[in-house]
């Protein structure tokens, strides 16, 4: 695949081994925290109905995004529909036509494990999987969806890539072309299933008629940006039974994060340069504002009850010959507490623009 026609950078990025280890430790800790009964109880009243359902399984294709700092890596956000695993794979295997070998096995096992846990039967396998997104053929990462569909088909699973409008419902279950869907690989960005177009999926989810992964439960426990507010609040974390080492890891790697409504409008304006402003359920940098670029009018327009403010941790910079510097962040792909892969993302400008010439997903060299 030509790097100039896809979001893949021809460059490689070095990542210090100690930074990588800190990232992995945090992924392990956050997964452990999501299974903590006291942690779940603390959040329960603030989760929407769809996230209060515990399906007994986890979430495929989790992503953890980091910026490097002078001390330790800083977690910027967690994603439950993390894209880019295919392009990260291509960085190391540029001639590949699909996932193969160990990577293919790891990915497929994560989906099969999800379904077996959903059915409470170790031998259960889905007969059909739909990869669901809004107008998928128009999506930037549509080629990745095709690669996942091929992975499922090679395992003998009927696979579809579909928009929610292509679904139909019968007896609480969901169908495509009269084929009942056993599992949904959800790449749609309505994380809590609240929009009308996902009403059928919501009903099937609430009635345990489909294995949905990623799902609202895991999103609510790990990827809702409001969780960063809790993770950066040492006092609220104390009753959860974490060790001193675990609390220290959170304090080091989670940037101070608050809700905008915790500040008066005057405080927000005068301290704006310290923060980056994000919608609590936003994605793909949509609606994100770096405080130093924020105008008074735009600040006044923000919904203070649904805007997260996080200490501004600038992305690190990578320099290559004859190129402008590239901003750089790192994404760890994970299933449960197991790391599936890692990629850097190189871009220029104010948002994560993977269409920058010679930018995109980049191979990581751990040194």
C-alpha positions as CSV (number, residue, x, y, z in Angstrom):
1,X,0.0,0.0,0.0
2,X,1.4,3.4,-1.0
3,X,2.1,5.5,2.1
4,X,1.2,8.6,0.0
5,X,-2.3,7.3,-0.6
6,X,-3.1,6.1,2.9
7,X,-2.7,7.5,6.4
8,X,0.7,5.9,6.9
9,X,3.9,7.8,7.5
10,X,7.2,6.6,5.9
11,X,9.0,7.6,9.2
12,X,9.6,5.6,12.4
13,X,9.4,7.1,15.9
14,X,11.5,6.2,18.9
15,X,9.8,5.6,22.2
16,X,11.9,5.2,25.4
17,X,11.4,1.8,27.0
18,X,10.6,3.3,30.4
19,X,7.8,5.4,28.8
20,X,6.4,2.3,27.1
21,X,6.4,0.4,30.4
22,X,4.6,3.3,32.2
23,X,1.9,3.3,29.5
24,X,1.4,-0.5,29.8
25,X,1.3,-0.3,33.6
26,X,-1.5,2.3,33.3
27,X,-3.5,0.2,30.9
28,X,-3.3,-2.7,33.3
29,X,-4.3,-0.5,36.2
30,X,-7.3,1.1,34.4
31,X,-8.6,-2.3,33.4
32,X,-8.2,-3.5,37.0
33,X,-10.0,-0.3,38.2
34,X,-12.9,-0.9,35.8
35,X,-13.5,-4.3,37.5
36,X,-13.4,-2.8,41.0
37,X,-16.8,-3.1,42.6
38,X,-16.3,0.1,44.6
39,X,-15.4,2.0,41.5
40,X,-18.4,0.8,39.6
41,X,-20.7,1.7,42.5
42,X,-19.2,5.2,42.6
43,X,-20.2,5.7,39.0
44,X,-23.5,3.8,38.8
45,X,-25.9,6.7,39.5
46,X,-24.2,8.8,36.9
47,X,-24.3,6.3,34.0
48,X,-27.1,6.2,31.5
49,X,-29.4,3.2,31.4
50,X,-27.5,1.5,28.6
51,X,-24.2,1.7,30.5
52,X,-25.8,0.2,33.6
53,X,-26.2,-3.1,31.8
54,X,-23.3,-5.5,32.6
55,X,-23.1,-7.9,29.7
56,X,-20.4,-10.1,31.3
57,X,-17.8,-9.4,28.7
58,X,-15.4,-6.6,27.8
59,X,-14.6,-4.5,24.7
60,X,-12.6,-5.2,21.6
61,X,-10.2,-2.7,20.2
62,X,-9.7,-0.4,23.1
63,X,-7.2,2.5,22.5
64,X,-5.2,4.5,25.0
65,X,-3.7,7.8,23.7
66,X,-0.6,9.3,25.3
67,X,1.5,12.4,24.9
68,X,5.1,12.3,26.2
69,X,6.3,14.8,28.8
70,X,9.6,15.5,30.4
71,X,8.8,13.1,33.3
72,X,6.3,10.3,32.4
73,X,3.8,9.8,29.5
74,X,0.4,11.5,30.1
75,X,-2.9,9.8,29.2
76,X,-4.9,12.2,27.0
77,X,-7.9,10.0,26.5
78,X,-9.3,6.4,26.2
79,X,-11.2,5.2,23.2
80,X,-13.6,2.3,22.9
81,X,-13.8,2.3,19.1
82,X,-10.1,3.0,18.5
83,X,-9.3,3.0,14.8
84,X,-6.0,2.5,13.1
85,X,-4.9,-1.0,14.1
86,X,-4.8,-2.0,10.4
87,X,-2.6,1.0,9.5
88,X,-0.4,0.4,12.5
89,X,0.1,-3.2,11.3
90,X,0.9,-1.9,7.8
91,X,3.7,0.2,9.2
92,X,5.5,-3.0,10.1
93,X,4.2,-5.1,7.2
94,X,3.8,-2.7,4.3
95,X,3.0,-5.4,1.7
96,X,0.3,-7.1,3.8
97,X,-3.2,-7.6,2.3
98,X,-4.8,-8.4,5.6
99,X,-4.0,-9.3,9.2
100,X,-1.9,-12.5,9.4
101,X,0.0,-14.7,11.8
102,X,0.2,-13.7,15.4
103,X,-1.7,-10.4,15.0
104,X,-4.6,-12.1,13.2
105,X,-4.8,-14.7,15.9
106,X,-4.8,-12.2,18.7
107,X,-7.5,-10.0,17.1
108,X,-9.8,-12.9,16.2
109,X,-9.4,-14.5,19.7
110,X,-10.5,-11.2,21.2
111,X,-13.8,-11.2,19.2
112,X,-14.4,-14.9,19.8
113,X,-13.7,-14.5,23.6
114,X,-16.2,-11.6,23.7
115,X,-18.9,-13.8,22.2
116,X,-18.2,-16.8,24.3
117,X,-18.4,-14.7,27.5
118,X,-21.7,-13.1,26.2
119,X,-23.2,-16.6,25.7
120,X,-21.6,-18.0,28.9
121,X,-20.4,-20.9,26.8
122,X,-16.7,-21.4,26.0
123,X,-17.5,-23.3,22.8
124,X,-19.9,-20.7,21.4
125,X,-18.9,-19.0,18.2
126,X,-20.8,-16.2,16.4
127,X,-22.2,-17.2,13.0
128,X,-22.5,-13.6,11.9
129,X,-20.9,-10.2,12.8
130,X,-21.8,-6.8,11.5
131,X,-19.2,-4.0,11.6
132,X,-21.5,-1.0,12.3
133,X,-20.9,2.6,11.5
134,X,-22.7,5.6,10.1
135,X,-22.3,5.6,6.3
136,X,-19.3,3.3,6.6
137,X,-18.2,3.6,2.9
138,X,-17.7,7.4,3.5
139,X,-15.5,6.9,6.6
140,X,-11.8,7.6,6.6
141,X,-11.1,4.2,8.0
142,X,-13.4,2.2,5.8
143,X,-10.5,0.1,4.3
144,X,-9.8,-1.0,7.9
145,X,-13.4,-2.2,8.3
146,X,-13.0,-4.3,5.1
147,X,-9.8,-5.9,6.5
148,X,-11.7,-6.9,9.7
149,X,-14.6,-8.3,7.6
150,X,-12.1,-10.4,5.7
151,X,-10.6,-11.6,9.0
152,X,-14.0,-12.8,10.2
153,X,-14.8,-14.4,6.8
154,X,-11.6,-16.4,6.8
155,X,-12.7,-17.8,10.2
156,X,-16.0,-19.0,8.7
157,X,-18.1,-16.1,10.1
158,X,-20.5,-14.3,7.9
159,X,-19.5,-10.6,8.0
160,X,-21.3,-7.4,7.0
161,X,-20.2,-3.8,7.0
162,X,-23.4,-1.7,7.5
163,X,-25.0,1.5,8.3
164,X,-27.7,1.3,11.1
165,X,-30.4,2.0,8.5
166,X,-29.6,-1.4,6.9
167,X,-30.7,-3.2,10.1
168,X,-34.1,-4.6,10.8
169,X,-35.6,-5.9,14.0
170,X,-37.6,-9.0,14.8
171,X,-38.5,-10.3,18.3
172,X,-35.9,-8.0,19.8
173,X,-33.0,-9.3,17.7
174,X,-31.4,-7.5,14.8
175,X,-31.1,-8.7,11.2
176,X,-29.5,-7.8,7.9
177,X,-31.0,-9.4,4.7
178,X,-32.9,-11.9,6.9
179,X,-29.7,-13.0,8.5
180,X,-29.8,-12.7,12.3
181,X,-26.8,-10.8,13.7
182,X,-25.0,-12.5,16.6
183,X,-22.4,-9.9,17.2
184,X,-21.9,-6.2,16.5
185,X,-18.4,-4.7,16.2
186,X,-19.5,-1.2,17.0
187,X,-17.5,1.6,15.3
188,X,-20.4,4.1,15.6
189,X,-19.7,7.1,17.7
190,X,-23.0,7.2,19.5
191,X,-21.3,5.5,22.5
192,X,-24.3,5.3,24.7
193,X,-26.8,4.3,22.0
194,X,-28.9,7.4,22.5
195,X,-29.7,8.5,18.9
196,X,-32.8,7.3,17.0
197,X,-30.7,5.6,14.3
198,X,-29.4,3.1,16.9
199,X,-32.7,2.4,18.6
200,X,-32.8,-1.2,17.3
201,X,-29.3,-1.8,18.5
202,X,-30.2,-0.2,21.9
203,X,-33.2,-2.5,22.3
204,X,-31.3,-5.6,21.3
205,X,-28.5,-4.6,23.7
206,X,-30.9,-4.0,26.6
207,X,-32.6,-7.3,26.0
208,X,-29.3,-9.3,25.7
209,X,-30.2,-10.3,22.1
210,X,-26.8,-9.3,20.6
211,X,-23.2,-9.3,21.7
212,X,-22.2,-5.6,21.3
213,X,-18.5,-4.8,21.5
214,X,-17.3,-2.2,22.3
215,X,-20.4,-1.4,24.4
216,X,-21.9,1.4,26.6
217,X,-20.8,-0.3,29.8
218,X,-17.1,-0.2,29.0
219,X,-17.4,3.3,27.5
220,X,-19.0,4.5,30.7
221,X,-16.4,2.9,32.9
222,X,-13.3,3.8,30.9
223,X,-13.7,6.1,27.9
224,X,-16.2,8.8,28.9
225,X,-13.9,11.7,29.3
226,X,-15.4,12.5,32.7
227,X,-13.6,9.5,34.1
228,X,-10.4,11.5,33.8
229,X,-11.8,13.9,36.3
230,X,-12.1,11.1,38.8
231,X,-8.8,9.5,38.0
232,X,-7.0,12.8,38.7
233,X,-8.8,13.3,42.0
234,X,-6.7,11.7,44.7
235,X,-9.3,12.2,47.5
236,X,-12.1,10.4,45.5
237,X,-9.8,7.5,44.7
238,X,-8.7,6.8,48.2
239,X,-11.8,4.7,49.2
240,X,-11.3,2.4,46.2
241,X,-8.6,0.3,47.9
242,X,-5.8,1.1,45.5
243,X,-2.2,0.7,46.7
244,X,0.1,3.6,47.2
245,X,2.0,2.6,44.1
246,X,-1.2,2.6,42.0
247,X,-2.3,6.0,43.3
248,X,1.1,7.4,42.5
249,X,0.9,6.0,38.9
250,X,-2.4,7.7,38.4
251,X,-1.2,11.0,39.8
252,X,1.8,10.9,37.5
253,X,0.2,9.9,34.3
254,X,-3.3,11.5,34.5
255,X,-3.2,15.2,33.8
256,X,-5.3,17.4,36.1
257,X,-8.8,17.3,34.7
258,X,-12.0,19.1,35.7
259,X,-15.5,19.9,34.5
260,X,-15.8,23.4,33.1
261,X,-18.7,24.2,35.4
262,X,-16.3,23.8,38.4
263,X,-14.9,27.2,37.4
264,X,-16.6,30.5,37.3
265,X,-16.7,32.1,33.8
266,X,-14.0,34.6,35.1
267,X,-11.8,31.8,36.4
268,X,-12.2,29.9,33.1
269,X,-11.2,32.9,31.0
270,X,-8.2,33.9,33.1
271,X,-6.8,30.3,33.4
272,X,-7.8,29.2,29.8
273,X,-4.2,28.9,28.6
274,X,-3.6,26.1,31.1
275,X,-6.4,23.9,29.6
276,X,-7.6,22.1,26.6
277,X,-11.4,22.1,26.4
278,X,-13.2,18.9,25.2
279,X,-16.9,17.8,24.9
280,X,-17.3,15.0,27.4
281,X,-18.5,12.4,24.8
282,X,-16.6,13.9,21.8
283,X,-14.3,12.0,19.4
284,X,-11.8,12.6,16.6
285,X,-10.8,16.0,18.1
286,X,-14.3,17.4,17.2
287,X,-15.2,20.3,19.4
288,X,-11.8,20.4,21.0
289,X,-10.2,23.8,21.7
290,X,-6.7,24.6,23.1
291,X,-7.2,27.3,25.7
292,X,-4.7,29.7,24.3
293,X,-6.7,29.7,21.0
294,X,-10.0,30.2,22.7
295,X,-12.0,33.4,22.2
296,X,-14.4,34.9,24.7
297,X,-17.3,34.2,22.4
298,X,-16.4,30.6,21.9
299,X,-15.8,30.1,25.6
300,X,-19.3,31.5,26.3
301,X,-20.8,29.1,23.8
302,X,-19.4,26.0,25.5
303,X,-21.8,23.9,27.5
304,X,-20.1,24.1,30.9
305,X,-22.0,21.1,32.3
306,X,-20.7,18.8,29.4
307,X,-17.2,20.2,28.8
308,X,-14.1,18.6,30.3
309,X,-11.1,20.8,30.8
310,X,-7.7,19.0,30.9
311,X,-4.3,20.4,31.7
312,X,-2.7,21.1,28.3
313,X,0.0,18.6,27.6
314,X,1.5,19.5,24.2
315,X,2.3,16.6,21.9
316,X,5.9,15.8,21.6
317,X,7.7,16.8,18.4
318,X,9.5,14.5,15.9
319,X,12.0,16.0,13.4
320,X,12.9,14.5,10.1
321,X,15.2,15.8,7.4
322,X,13.7,18.2,4.9
323,X,10.4,18.2,6.8
324,X,8.6,20.6,9.1
325,X,8.4,19.2,12.6
326,X,5.6,16.7,13.2
327,X,3.5,16.6,16.4
328,X,3.5,13.1,17.8
329,X,1.3,11.1,20.0
330,X,1.1,7.3,20.8
331,X,-1.8,4.9,20.8
332,X,-1.8,1.5,22.5
333,X,-4.4,-0.9,21.2
334,X,-5.6,-3.3,23.9
335,X,-8.0,-6.1,24.7
336,X,-8.8,-6.2,28.4
337,X,-5.3,-5.7,29.9
338,X,-3.4,-7.2,27.0
339,X,-1.6,-4.9,24.6
340,X,-2.3,-5.8,21.0
341,X,-0.1,-3.2,19.3
342,X,1.3,0.3,19.4
343,X,1.5,3.1,16.9
344,X,2.6,6.7,16.8
345,X,0.5,9.3,15.0
346,X,2.4,12.1,13.2
347,X,0.6,15.3,12.2
348,X,0.8,19.0,11.8
349,X,-1.7,21.8,12.7
350,X,-4.0,22.1,15.6
351,X,-5.8,18.8,15.4
352,X,-4.8,15.2,14.8
353,X,-4.8,15.5,11.0
354,X,-3.7,12.2,9.6
355,X,-3.9,13.5,6.0
356,X,-0.8,15.6,6.4
357,X,1.8,14.6,3.7
358,X,4.2,12.1,5.2
359,X,2.1,12.1,8.4
360,X,-0.3,9.4,9.7
361,X,0.3,6.3,11.6
362,X,4.0,5.5,12.1
363,X,6.0,2.5,13.3
364,X,7.3,2.7,16.9
365,X,10.8,1.7,17.8
366,X,11.1,1.0,21.5
367,X,14.6,1.9,22.6
